[in-house]
Amino acid sequence: MSDEKRNTVHAFRDDSLGEHDAVGLAEAIRRREVSPAEAVRDAVARLRAVAELNAVQTPLDPPELRGGTGGVFAGVPTLIKDNTDYAGLPTGHGSAAFTPRPARRHAPFVRQFLSTGVTVLGKTRLPEFGFSPATEYETGEPVRNPWHPGHSAGGSSGGAAALVAAGAVPLAHANDGGGSIRIPAACCGLVGLKPTRGRLVGNDQSRRLPLDIVTDGVVTRTVRDSAAFLAAAERYRRNPGLPPVGLVEGPSDRKLRIGFLLDSPNGVTCDDDTRAAVTETAATLRSLGHTVEPVGMDLDPRFTGDFLTYWGMLSFLLGATGRSLGRDFDRHRMDGLSRGLREEYVKRWRDTPGVLRRLRRTREAYAAALRGLDLVLTPVLAHTTPPIGHLSPTVPYEELVDRILAYVAYTPVDNVVGTPSISLPSARTTADGLPVGVLLSGRPGSERTLLEAAFALEAERPFRRLQDV
């Protein structure tokens, strides 16, 4: 349902889903006010109502009621990101370089996700192999932002974020190898928690890499949904090497010491709307009794180039092993960003040992920055959500990379170090009312502290909802 006056696209309506978040809908299903079949029927209708967002890759028709009656989200409709295997559905990775075949079995994370009781309706779109912070393609329609369809929904979990923000489903699967949960959450006004490395069941492909940077999770409209998901996932499998999180249900009375960082460690300066959002959040945290003080993060000046080289290595490996995805895989059909990353890596492959060594050392700089602190507050992105086309893979590679590095300047550190962080909708842009996100990051295993702080901010400054614009 498109509202021309407000230039938004959403599917909120008076049906069984109403304005429920996932916890609220699951409670309504448990009380038998709503049946799982009604929830599926209305979610399918909502997905059709926001088809102009181009966010669904593969619908599962008919949906499979795999969640049954067990699990905290029993009967809640959702979708899986199309870089993760779901038995019977193809896994396309957002790429035109091959013809995907149906997966034979669920990925390990999908089994963990299904243990929460969700009902899967299909798969969401992502940019090719998740490399871009915008879900756009060389050919085919981009995923559009429901707050303003002329703007990016972010990436790589752009399809998931667009659908949750638009009210088609209450939560959706996402994953994050450089910001891909937190970036689209910021673009679409959602909560996006990237857990600690190893907190959830590992990603098969990423675990075989020399540096595991990918973490799975969800995007949600409320902090309580993110907290409930993490608690339910932990009941399925808890990593004994990390402190348990349990179910976080609200703020804590504990007063925190929070570092405050505006411009990124690699020297990128954030824009005025972003600066205002982070500064106002810092003021809110101070008003709640927390100590908020400026902090620096002394990263190796080669960090950005090293991270880009590592992504180039990933693209190179995909090009070399792509036939495992599809027999007709042709690396020459990969998009401009993927090809450019691969070609630049070929020029620098001899630097790989040094790149890996320096990236692993990032944890030392991160630990030094958090010494004496509980959390760090930063922007999610250096500037507000760009229009469609700004980050298109059709942009010449060098120009596109410059644009990406001027945009994604904060989130990759947590992927390299393996630390948890959460994106929260904090403000809206002055010019066009698009969401602006802020980022809270912590030490490994500190998800409970992050969620408690997020609950406090949500209570003090309730998140603006798309349906109320």
Secondary structure, 3 states (H helix, E strand, C coil): CEECCCCEECCCCCCCCCCCCHHHHHHHHHCCCCCHHHHHHHHHHHHHHCHHHCCEEEEEEEEECCCCCCCCCCCCEEEEECCCCCECCECCCCCCCCCCCEECCCCHHHHHHHCCCCEEEEEECCCHHHCCCCCCCCCCCCCEECCEEEEECCCCCHHHHHHHHCCCCCEEEEEECCCCCHHHHHHHCCEEEECCCCCCCCCHHHHCCCCCCCEEEEEECCHHHHHHHHHHHHHHCCCCCCCCCCCCCCCCCCCCEEEECCCCCCCCCCCHHHHHHHHHHHHHHHHCCCEEEECCCCCCCCHHHHHHHHHHHHHHHHHHHHHHCCCCCCHHHCCHHHHHHHHHHHHHHHHHHHHHHHHHHHHHHHHHHCCCCCEEEEECCCCCCCECCCCCCCCCHHHHHHHHHCCCCCCHHHHHHCCCEEEEEEEECCCCCCEEEEEEEECCCCHHHHHHHHHHHHHHCCCCCHHHC
